[in-house]
Every structure is written in structure tokens, then in C-alpha cells.
Amino acid sequence: MEACGSAHYWGRRIEGLGHRVVLLPPYHVRPYVRRNKTDRTDAKGILEASRNEDIHPVPVKTVSQQVLTSLHRLRSGWMSERTARINCLRGLLRELGVFIPTGARQVVPAVWALVEDADADVPDTLRPFLAELCQEIREIEARVDRVERQLQAMSQQLPVVAQLLTIPGVGLLTATALLAFIGDIRRFPSARHLASYLGLTPREYSSGLRRRLGGISKRGDGYLRTLLIHGARSVLLRARTHQPDRLREWAHQIAKTHVHNKAAVAVANKMARVVWAVWTHAKPYQSQLTA
């Protein structure tokens, strides 16, 4: 089957009947569908794609994996809504000559102060609606907090998460997201395969004796890649203040010769390889201090 909507559910049901289920990525199956799209041509395309050894099947996710995935998707959606409402507040007040300092946490207190201040230069017609926007932001933040507490409670029953949390730059969100979206780390034969799966390796456009390596491929799940890059930023920012180990010292040297964003992606690539090693060998990360 193609790994589309509800495919993992039906995969579990079919496996329960004793069959072997093979899920294929839809974007790899599509080139094999010739001419018009019908059930017959779809079936032929899936059959031909399954014969290609270069197309790796998608593992069937368990219910616990999909629960973790759902929590992350809910949190990500609510964070987007929170950002949209904060930007809306900033934009509306900027048109009225009210400028709020930088920082998402400063928006709601500043707007509440304006709403409660009778002498503030804010039209009375807008005051109740601005208050409702602030209340919506607080409600969204409460939902996000409940999701994070649930992830924390679930992580305490997952030994893999505890091992991944020992890696610099890997927090609760990154560790649980890796477990949810990847599932079985043994399907990657090497650390480079995991980094390539996450889209952190260079895109190659080579021909003959000329080899060209460009920017990262950005393939795979963008949410996982974003979490790792944000974690890499924290490693770069705190590399100077912490006792340097080999990973942080390497990150510090990269930051000296590259711009911050490129250095963050390089550190994220390195973190992905460390994740593969820690997860595969089932041992916590051990920092090696530099001389």
C-alpha cells in the first residue's frame, strides 16, 4: 500500500490477520503510474515500485507512536495559532502608534496594561476585542503546557527518551519526536543514513568527474529537522559557557569559520549522527572533555 492517510491503521489490521504489510512512500510510487490515474494503474504502479530495491518501505507505526505524533502535531498547530494571534496584536497596535517590545512573552502583559489603562491611546471600541485576543493566547498556552506535561509523563516510561536526553541540544520535544516519527532506529544501517533521511546532508548534482555538492536536501520530515537545528543553535550559544567537550569544541570551531545558520545545520548533522549512535548502542551520551 501507499503510506497515505489511515495506511498505518489498516497496516496494523492487516498484520493482525497474518499478512506482511509493505508501505511505500507515495512520491516514489507516483513515477510508476502511467497515463491516467485509476485503481488498476495505481495497483500496477505500487507493484512496480515494490520491485525497486532503492525504494525503502515505510515501517508501520504502532499506536503509541501515533499518540506521540498526534501530541506533537497538536502542539505545533497551537504554537502556530499563538504566533498568528501575537502578530495580529502587534500589527493592530502598531497602526495605532503603540509599539510592544520584542519578545512573545511581553505581548500579553503589555496589551493587558493598555486595556486596563483608561488614559491609554487605544480606542474604547477595540479594548474588549484586544482583551479577548489576550485571553485566547493564554488559553492556547495552557493547552500547549498540558501537552508538554503529557509528553513528560509518557517519556518517563520510555528508556530510549532518557538516553537521548543525555545528548547536548536534545530536549524533551526532540527526543519524543524522534521516537514517534522514526520508531525503529535499526532500519538505518549507519549514522549518515539517518542524517540523510532527515535532510541534513548536502544535495548532490554531479556528472562525470565533476562532483557538485550544494545546500542540504531538506528531505524527510521538516518538523524533526527544525527541532534538531534549534537544538544545534543552543549548543552553539552555550558552547563558550560550558566546560568544553569534543562536541562543543567542534561546534565552537565551526562557528568561527561559518555563518551562524550554516554552523547550526552542521551541528544538527553531527547531532543526528550522535543520536544514531546512542540509540543503536542503547547507551547514554558520554562527553569527552578536551585537553
C-alpha positions in Angstrom: 0.0 0.0 0.0 0.9 3.6 -0.3 1.8 5.3 3.0 -1.1 7.8 2.9 -3.9 8.7 5.2 -5.0 5.8 7.6 -2.4 3.5 6.0 -0.8 2.7 9.3 -4.2 1.8 10.8 -5.0 -0.6 8.0 -1.5 -1.9 8.1 -1.9 -2.9 11.7 -5.3 -4.5 11.0 -3.9 -6.5 8.0 -0.8 -7.6 10.0 -3.2 -8.9 12.6 -4.7 -11.2 10.0 -1.2 -12.7 9.4 -0.2 -10.9 6.3 3.1 -9.0 5.7 2.4 -5.3 5.0 4.7 -3.1 2.9 4.0 0.6 2.9 5.7 2.6 0.1 6.2 6.4 0.0 3.6 7.9 -2.4 6.1 10.3 -4.0 8.2 7.3 -5.0 5.2 5.3 -6.4 3.8 8.2 -8.5 6.5 8.0 -11.3 5.4 4.4 -11.9 1.8 5.3 -12.5 1.4 5.6 -16.3 -1.2 7.6 -18.1 -4.5 8.2 -16.3 -4.9 7.5 -12.6 -7.2 4.6 -12.0 -7.3 1.8 -9.4 -5.7 -0.6 -12.0 -2.8 1.8 -12.8 -2.3 2.6 -9.1 -2.0 -1.2 -8.4 0.4 -1.6 -11.2 2.5 1.3 -10.1 2.7 0.1 -6.5 3.7 -3.4 -7.8 6.4 -2.0 -9.9 7.7 0.3 -7.2 7.9 -2.6 -4.7 10.3 -4.3 -7.1 12.7 -1.4 -6.9 15.3 -2.2 -4.1 16.2 1.5 -3.9 12.7 2.4 -2.6 12.7 1.7 1.1 9.4 0.8 2.7 7.8 2.8 5.5 7.5 0.9 8.8 4.0 0.5 10.1 3.7 2.8 13.2 2.4 1.4 16.4 -0.5 3.1 18.3 1.9 4.5 20.9 4.0 6.1 18.1 0.9 7.7 16.6 -0.2 9.0 20.0 3.2 10.7 20.4 3.0 12.0 16.8 -0.5 13.4 17.4 0.6 15.2 20.6 3.4 16.9 18.6 1.1 17.8 15.7 -1.4 19.3 18.1 1.3 21.3 19.9 2.8 22.5 16.6 -0.6 23.7 15.4 -1.4 25.5 18.6 2.0 27.2 18.6 1.3 28.4 15.0 -2.1 29.8 16.2 -0.4 31.5 19.2 2.2 33.2 16.9 -0.6 34.3 14.5 -2.6 36.0 17.3 0.5 37.6 18.8 1.4 39.0 15.3 -2.1 40.2 15.0 -2.0 42.1 18.3 1.4 43.7 17.3 0.2 44.8 13.9 -3.1 46.3 15.1 -1.5 48.3 17.9 1.4 49.4 15.6 -1.2 51.0 13.4 -2.3 53.0 16.4 1.2 54.1 17.3 1.7 51.6 20.1 4.9 49.6 19.8 5.4 46.5 22.0 9.0 45.4 22.9 10.4 42.3 21.2 9.6 39.0 22.9 6.4 36.9 22.7 6.1 36.8 26.5 5.9 40.6 26.7 2.9 41.0 24.4 0.0 39.8 26.6 1.1 41.7 29.7 1.7 44.9 27.7 -1.7 44.6 26.0 -3.5 43.9 29.3 -1.9 47.0 30.7 -3.1 49.1 27.8 -6.6 47.7 28.0 -6.9 48.4 31.7 -5.3 51.9 31.4 -8.2 54.4 30.8 -5.7 57.1 29.6 -4.0 54.9 27.1 -4.3 55.9 23.4 -6.4 52.9 22.5 -10.0 53.3 21.1 -12.6 52.0 23.5 -14.2 50.0 20.7 -11.1 47.9 20.4 -10.5 47.3 24.1 -12.8 44.3 24.6 -11.6 42.6 21.4 -8.0 43.1 22.4 -8.8 41.5 25.7 -10.4 38.5 24.0 -7.3 38.1 21.9 -5.1 38.1 25.0 -7.4 35.5 26.6 -7.2 33.3 23.5 -3.4 33.4 23.7 -3.5 32.4 27.4 -5.8 29.5 26.6 -3.6 28.3 23.8 -0.6 28.5 26.1 -2.4 26.4 28.7 -3.2 23.7 26.0 0.5 23.7 25.0 1.5 23.3 28.6 -0.8 20.3 29.1 0.6 18.7 26.0 4.1 19.1 27.3 3.2 17.7 30.7 1.7 14.7 28.9 4.8 14.2 26.9 6.9 14.4 30.0 4.8 11.8 31.7 5.0 9.4 28.7 8.8 9.9 28.4 9.3 8.6 31.9 8.2 5.2 30.7 10.4 5.2 27.6 14.1 4.3 28.2 15.1 5.5 24.8 14.0 9.0 25.6 16.1 9.1 28.8 19.2 8.1 26.7 18.6 10.7 24.0 18.1 13.4 26.6 21.8 13.0 27.6 22.9 14.4 24.2 23.7 18.1 24.1 21.0 20.1 22.3 18.4 17.3 22.6 15.4 18.1 24.8 12.1 16.6 25.6 10.4 17.6 22.4 13.3 16.4 20.1 13.7 13.1 21.9 10.0 12.2 21.9 9.6 13.4 18.3 12.5 11.2 17.1 10.9 8.2 18.8 7.5 9.0 17.4 8.5 9.6 13.7 11.4 7.2 13.4 10.3 4.3 15.5 12.9 1.7 14.9 16.5 3.1 14.5 17.8 -0.3 13.2 16.3 0.5 9.7 19.2 2.9 9.2 22.4 1.0 8.6 24.6 4.0 9.5 24.5 7.4 11.1 24.8 9.1 7.7 21.7 7.3 6.5 19.8 8.9 9.4 21.2 12.3 8.7 20.3 11.9 5.0 16.8 10.8 6.0 16.4 14.0 8.0 17.5 16.1 5.0 20.7 17.3 6.7 23.2 16.1 4.1 24.2 18.1 1.0 22.2 17.8 -2.2 24.4 16.3 -4.9 24.4 17.3 -8.6 27.4 15.5 -10.1 28.3 14.3 -13.6 31.3 12.5 -14.8 34.4 13.6 -13.0 32.8 16.7 -11.6 31.2 16.5 -8.2 28.9 19.2 -7.0 27.6 19.4 -3.5 25.0 22.1 -2.8 22.9 23.0 0.2 21.1 20.5 2.4 18.5 18.4 0.6 15.7 19.3 3.1 14.1 15.9 2.5 12.3 13.9 5.2 10.2 15.4 8.0 10.7 19.2 8.3 9.5 19.2 11.9 12.3 16.8 13.1 14.9 18.8 11.1 13.6 22.1 12.7 13.9 20.7 16.2 17.4 19.4 15.6 18.6 22.8 14.1 17.1 24.7 17.1 18.9 22.3 19.4 22.1 22.9 17.5 21.6 26.7 18.0 21.5 26.1 21.7 24.7 24.1 21.6 26.4 26.9 19.7 25.2 29.6 22.0 26.3 27.8 25.1 29.5 26.2 23.8 31.6 29.0 25.4 30.0 29.0 28.9 30.0 25.2 29.5 33.0 23.1 30.2 34.1 22.2 26.6 33.9 18.6 25.4 34.7 17.4 22.0 31.3 18.1 20.5 31.0 21.6 21.9 34.6 22.4 21.0 34.0 21.2 17.4 30.8 23.3 17.3 32.8 26.3 18.5 35.4 25.9 15.8 32.7 25.5 13.1 31.1 28.8 14.3 34.4 30.6 13.8 34.6 29.8 10.1 31.0 29.7 9.1 27.9 32.0 9.5 25.6 31.1 12.3 22.9 29.3 10.2 25.4 27.2 8.3 27.1 26.3 11.6 23.8 25.4 13.2 23.0 23.0 10.3 26.4 21.4 10.5 26.0 20.8 14.3 22.5 19.4 13.7 24.0 16.9 11.2 26.5 15.9 13.9 23.8 15.6 16.5 21.8 13.3 14.2 24.8 11.0 13.9 25.2 11.1 17.7 21.5 10.2 18.1 22.0 7.2 15.9 25.0 6.0 17.9 23.3 6.5 21.3 20.0 4.9 20.1 21.7 2.0 18.4 24.1 1.0 21.2 21.4 1.8 23.9 24.0 3.7 26.0 23.8 7.3 27.2 25.9 10.0 25.7 29.3 10.3 27.4 31.0 13.7 26.9 34.7 13.5 26.3 36.5 16.5 27.7 39.1 18.3 25.6 42.6 18.6 26.9 
